[in-house]
Structure formats: C-alpha cells, structure tokens
C-alpha cells in the first residue's frame, strides 16, 4: 500500500456525544477522556451482536484497504450473520479532507479511518467525533503485544490538544515503515553483500557510485519521498524518544539537534554527488518504483508497502533491509497503519468492537500477509507469499520490539506536510543549508504550538 503522509487542517463544529444502545457487555463510563458513553469490559460475543437485530455496519476506509476489507467482510458477516457491512472507500487525499465532516454529519459511519497526528486525528478528537478505546484495549489485551511507545501514536489528551499522551483513540492491525530495497542482481555483480548496518549501507553506496552505477533511486515530485530518506538517516543518530517528543509538542523539544542536521547534510551531499540520478524532483513516487524495477538504481529507500509489487515486477530479484544502528537496534520513519476509529455517533458499538477484534486477531494475520501487509499479530504462524515480504515482516517485528518507529515528521502540525516537502526540495537544490532545513521545520512547530496554547487558553476562558 502506498501511503502518502498528508496532513490538512479541517475545521468543524463540536458534535454532541451519542450514547450507544443497550446490551453492551459491562457497560460503564470512561471518565479520564471526558467520554460518558458505554464501556466494554468483556469480549463481545456473537450473542451480544445478535441483540442488535438485523443491522448495517457502515465503514469508511482508505482505498488502499480494499484488499484487506475484501478478505475481512465475508468472514465477519459469516460470524455475525445479522450484520451487513457497507464499505465506502476514498483515496487517501480525499479521505483526509472529508473524514472530519463525514463523522460530524447526521449519517456518520460506525467506523472510519483517520491519520495519526495533529492534521486529522487531532480535529477528530477535539470535535468529540471518535470514541476512546482504552476499555477495548484492556479487554482484548492489545497492550500485551504493542509497546507503549507504539500506542502513543493514537493517544490524545481530553480535547485533542496534546498528542501522544492520554486516552487511546485508534488502532491498526498492521505496521508500515521505510527501509531499503535492493536489486539482488546488481549487488551480486558489484560484489556487495546486502548491508546489515548503516556503515555497510553507506559503504555500499560509495562502491556502487565508484563502479558507475546510480546508488539510489528517488522520485520526489510529491516532495515526501526525499524526506523519508532524511528520516532513515536521522534515525541512526537521533533517539526515537526525542523525535516523538517533538512530534507530540513537548515543551522544549527541537528538531534542530545535531543528528537531524547531520542527516540533512548527508542527504544533501548524496544529491550533490549524483547518488539519486538526474531529474529526481520531477519523477513521481510511482514512476520511481517502476524505474527501480526496470533496473535503475542499486538501492531504493521506500515504504515497506512496496514489497509485493516490486516482488512481482522484478521477478524476485529484489531484497529488503533496514540498517541497524551502532547498538544493533533498528529505527526508521514508520508507524502502524492508518488508525481505525469508532465514531461516537454509532448505535452499533458491539458490532464495531467485534469488527476491530477480527481485524486485530491472530486468525486474521495470515489474511493480512496474503494481501501484502505486515501484521502485528500472528507472529511465528503466518507465512509470507514471497521472500521479500518475508524480509519486510521479519524486520517489522524486530522494529516494533526495538520501539523504533519514529513516526512521520508531518504529524507535528497541520501545516508540516507542506513545510517538510518545501524545505526538503530546497535542501536538495541547495537553496537552504542543513541548518536552514531544520530551522524551517522548527519555526513551523513553534507557530503551531503557540496557536495550540492560545486556543487552549481561549477555551478555558469561555
């Protein structure tokens, strides 16, 4: 799945919370988030869902979820025969622009996907449009296999003002992250072993360039791909907790640290030395993947979701790695998949929880793997459809264990996606320095955090 990490501000009037119907297992309240609807304290059973009578469960999802939902919905409707699932999908950009208004409408879906960070999930929480899931998390034991650092990507304070702390508002059954694809034929020809460490990776780039090969394939027309390359390098020297604290808006945080500036300098140097080849800012991400599959570039820094298509288009002549840091752990740009949320207007709470339960189950993990996703459950039991997907899944499991998902820089504000893209192109074109790149991101962060404080003060005084 190609995931564009796009954020966009969306204003919406506050919506009243609607209490779900009766028959909820262990109904109570969750006071910490201010939500006063029913609480789940026991696993939902088919008998619980049957109490709803014949009903339609409405689901709004990203178009990239179609394969997953095509596998899930028949299984769900078989287990819960009184429920008909009606799925609506939208392209990522369209979904992010409309999900807040859709969930605030009179005909709001029961479940919907959002996007982590201040751009989309923040407004959803602030408007009271999605339900906290702390009770579901505890009841189903998801915290037993997902680290606290991983779960922070869906945590919000009451009112949606502070990201990364507070109640849990979303969940996903898959993980996605940026790593390094490599052309196995070219590595063999160059006498290069697939790099395991970051030092081996940079040495391989230098060797490929010296041999007359283009070391890295890059298509940066959409502006985000080059920032992912920077994020991969940044992860080698900047602690994950520092990056995530900055994304969360922790006072005193800064993205102007030495590790980030050095990462910007390294990638700027790669561009200047021709490591990305010619015209990369005019090549789309899709075209870059196609060019890599056709033999352009020895390595390709890109999202793990590209593995199934590259396996097919390269006839298996592709591998995947994520270089380790000096201490042997892994860290990179990445997160869980787009979060699934239960709308506060749902009248089908038990059916909605049952839907999330099936998504997150060990039994469904193989289905996720079969459609090219990397599940966070079913470890040791699922079998990948190809060697490169097996590499992606194995490394993804280790990345989660290392708590090495650094998330995406554009989560830091409602305008950061545009800022990161513009500053990255300026950096690669040498219109700004590495320090200027970092300062530009920090300036955006400061302006957004100041507005957050002003809005919070205005809300407290009203």
N, C-alpha and C positions, 0 to 999 in steps of 0.2 A: 504494500500500500504506500502510495506517495502521500506524505503528509506535509502540507505547507503550514508552517507555524505562523499563521497570520493572526494579528490581533486587531480589534476595531472597537472604538467606543460606541456604546449603544445606550441611549437614554430611555428610560421607561418609568412610568408612574408606579409607585408601590402598589402591589396587589395584596389583597387580604388572603390570609391562610384559610384554606378549607379543610375541615376535618374529614378524614376518610370514614367510610361506612362501618357498621358494627361487624363483629365476627373476627376482629384482629387478634391473633394469639398474644396473650399477655399485654393487653392494651394499657398504656400509661402515658407519661409525658417525658419530654427531654428538655429540661429547663435551662441547661447551660447555653444552648444556642438561641433561646427565646422561642423555640418552636413548641406549640402546645397541642400538636396532633397525637394520634395514637402511636404507640411504641411497640416494636417487635421484640419479644423476649423468648420466643420459642420458634423453632424452624417451621416454616409454612408447609402444610401438607396438601395433597390433592383435595382432601375433605374440606380444608379451610377455603380453598379457592372455589370449590363447588358451591359454597354458601352464597357466592356472588350471583349464582344463576347464569343463564346464558348472557355472555358479555363480550364486548370487543375491547382488546387491549391495544391502544394506539401508541405507536413507536415512531419517533423521529430520529433519523440517523444520517451520518455522513455516507455519501455514495460509496466510499471505499469499504463500507461494512457489508455490502450486498452479499458477497460470498459467505461471510460469517452468518448472516441472518438467514440466507437460503438453507444453511445447514441446521440452524437452531430452531427456526419456527416450526417445521414439521415435528421435531422431537418434542417441542413444548406443547403443541396442540394435541399430540398423542397422549401426553402425560396429564394434561389439563383439558379434557375434551369439551368442557363448557365454555372455553375461551377461544375466540377467533382473534388472531393477531393481525392488525392492519399496519403495515410498514410504509412510511414515507421517507424517501431519501433525497438529499440535496447535495450538490457539490460543496466542497469544503468552504469556499469563499461565501457562497450563498447561505449556507447553514450558519456560519458565524455572524453574518449580517442580520439574520432574521430570527434566530432562536430565542432571543430575549422577548421580542414582540409576540412570537408564536406562543410561548409559555405564559404570557400575560393575557392572552386572549380568552374568549368565552369557550372556545373549542380546543383547549390546550391538550396536548398529548399526555399520556400517563408517564412515559419515559422519553428522555431526549438526551442526545449527546451534546456536550459543550466543549470547551477547551480550557485547559488549565491556565491560571494566571489572571492578571487584572483586566485583560481585554474582554473576556467572555464570561468566565465563571464568576468573576467579581461582581459584575452587574446582576447576574442571576441570583447570587446570594443576597446582595444588597436589596434587591426588589422582593425578596421572600418568595421566589418562584420555584426553588428546588428544596427538597426536604433533606435535613441532616440524616446521615446514615450510621451514626455511632452505634445505635442499637443493633442494626443489621450486621455491622462489622463484628461486634462482640458475639452475637448469636451464632453466626456462621464461622467464626474463628479465623477470619481473613488476616487478622493481625499476627497469626501464628506463622505465616509464611511470607509476609510483606514487612519490610523494615519500617521503623518509624520515619526514617528519612524519606523513604519512597512514598509513604502515605501523606507526607506534608504537602504534596502537590495538589491535594484536594481539601486541605484544611483551611478554614476561614474563621476569623473572629465573628462574633454576632454583628450583623450589619454589613458584613463583607468588606470591612475596612483594612484588616490585616491578613495578608496571605501567608500561609504556612503554619498557622497556629490556630487552635480552636477546634470546632466540630468538623467532622468529615462529611463532604457533600457529594463525593463521586467515587467511582471505582472502575477498573478496567481489567479484563482477563488476559491482556497481552502487554508485552513490553516492546519498545522500539528504541533504537539508538543508532548513532553514527559510528561507523567503523571503516575499515579499509578493504575494498575488494581488490583482487589482483588477478592478472592474466597468467595462468599457470604455464602456458607455452612460452611466454616472454621471460618469465623468471627462470625457467629451465635453460633457455637459450643464453641468458646473461650469467648463468651460474649462481643465481641468488636463491637462497632458501627463504621461504615465507617468513617475514620478520615477526618475531615474538615480542621484542622490546622496542621502545621508542628509538633507542640508539640504533638498533638494527634497521628500523624503518628509514630513518634519515640517511643512514649509510647506503641503503638500497636505492634511495632517490638519487644520491650523488653518483652512484655507479651506473644507473640507467642513463643519466644525463651524459656522463662521460662516454658512454657507448653509442651516443647519437639517438637515443630513444626519448620520447616525451615522458617524463616521470609520472605526471599526474594528469588525469582527465578532469576538466572542470567546465561546467556550463553555468554561468552566473547571471543570465538575463533576468531571472526573477529576484536576484540580489541576495537571497538567503543561502544558496549553496556555499559561497565563499566564507560566510560567517560560520558555517558548520565546520569548515576546515580550521578556522581560527579556534573554534571551541574544542576541537580534538587536541590541538597543540596546547591550548590553555590548560586543559585538564591534566597535563603532565606535571605542572609545577604549582598550580593554584589549588588549595584544598577545596573539596566539594562543598564543605560546610560554608566556606567564605562566599562562594558563588551563589549558593542557595540563600544565604542570609541577605545578600544584595538583592536578589530577585524578590525576596519577601519584604523588602523595605525596612530591614532592621536599621535603626538609627546608627549612624557612624559607619555604615557599610560603604565600600567603594569598589569600583571596577577598574580603578587606576593603579592596581597593585603591580608589582614587578613581573609576576607570572603572566598577566594579561598583556601588558605592554610588550614583553618579550615574544609572546605568541603572535601578536600583531606584526612585530618586526620580522619574525621568521617567515610568515606567510607573505609579507610584502617583498622580502628577499627572494622567495621562491618565484613570485610573479616576475620580478625584475630579471631573474636568471633564466626565464623561459620555461620553467617547470610545468606550467599549465598550458603551454602551447599558445598559438595565436588566436585572437578574437574571442576569448572566453567570455567576456562580458556581453557578447551578442549571441551566445549559444544557450538555448533553454536547457533546463534540467533533463527533460525527456530526451532531447537530442544528444546531450552529453552521455546519457546511459546507452543510447543507440550507438554512438561513436566508439565508446569503450568496448561494447560488444563486438564491433567490427574491427577492433584491433588498435584503436588509437589510445595511447597511454598504457603504461605498465600497471599503475595503481589508480584507483578511483575511490575517493573519500565520499561516502554517501550513506544514506539511511539503510538500515538492515532490511527494510521492507522491499528493497530492490532485488533481493536474493532470488525469489522464484523466477522472475522474468529474465534475469541475467543467466541463470542456470539453463533456461530453455534456449535463449538466443545465442549463447556461447557454447552450446552442446557439451556442457560440463567442464569446459576449460576455464573455470573461474574458481577462486578460493576467497576466503574471508578471514580477516584477523582484526584484533584490536590490541595494539601495542600496550604492553604493561608499563607502569611507572617504575621508578627505581626501587620501590619497596615491594614490587611484584604484584601489586593490586592494579585494578583497571578502573578508569574513569573516562567519561566522554559526554558529549552532548546527547541527551536522551531522556526518555520518560516512559511512563506507561502509555497505553493508547489513549485516544480521546475518551474522556470520562463519561460514564453513564450516570444519569441523574433521574431521580423520581420527582416528578412535579408535585408541588404542594396542592394542586387542584385535583389530583387523581381521586377517583372514587373506587379505584381498584387496587388498593395498597397490597393486599395479599398476592394478587396476580402479578403485580410489578416486582415484588420481592422474589417471588418464585422465578421470574424471568432472570433477574440478576443471579440468583442461586445457580440456575442452569448454566449461565454464561461462565461463572466462576468455578464450576465443578471440575473435579479430576476427570470425570467421564467425558466431558466435552473438550478436554485439552487436545485429544487426538484430532478432533474435527477442526480445531483451530490450526493445528500443524498442517493438516491436509490442504488448507487454503492459504498456506504460506505465512501464517502468523507465528509469533513466538509466545507461547502460553506461559503464564506464571504459575500454573498448576500442573499436576500430572508428571512431575519430574521423575525420570527413571522408567517411565512407562510408555511415553509417546515415541513414535518413530518418524523421523523426517522423511520427506519424499525425495530428497536429493542430498548429496554430500555438503553442498554449500549452505543449505538450510540447516543441516545438522550442525555445522560450524557456528552459524548465527545463533541457534538455540542454545548450544553449549556455552558459548561466550556470554550470551544474555543472562543465563542462570548465574554465572560467576560474577557478572557485573552487578546484579541485584544483591548477591551475597556480600560483595565489597562495598555496597551502598554507594556506588559510583555513578549514579545518574545525576548529572549536573543540571538537568532541565534545559530550557531554551532561553536565551538572553532576552528575547522579545516579550517574555512573560512579565517583565519588570514594570511595564506601564502600558497604557492604552495607545501610546504613540511609538513605542520602542521598536516595533517591527520595521517601520519606515526609517527610523533613525539608524538602526543597525545596518539595514541594507544600503542606505546612502553613505554612511561612514565607511563601510567595508569597500564599496566601489572607489571612494575617494582614497582609501588606503592603498589599494592595489594599483591605482593610477598615479600614486604619489602626489595627490593633491592635498594630502594631510599626512602627518607623521604618525608613528605608532602611539605616541603620547596624545596627539590630537584625536586619534580614533577613540582611545579610552576616555578622554575628557568629554568628547561629544556624547558618549553614552551616559557618563556620569551627570552631565548637565540636564539631559532629558529626565533621568532618575530624580534629580533634586527638584525639578519643576513639578513632576508628578507627585512626589511625596509631600511637597508643600501644599499642593491642592488637596491632597488627601486630608492633611491636618486641618485645612480651612473648612473643608466640607464637614469633617467630624465636629469641629467647633460650632459650626452653624447648626448642625443637627442637635447638638447638646443644648444650644440656647433657644431652640424653637419650642 
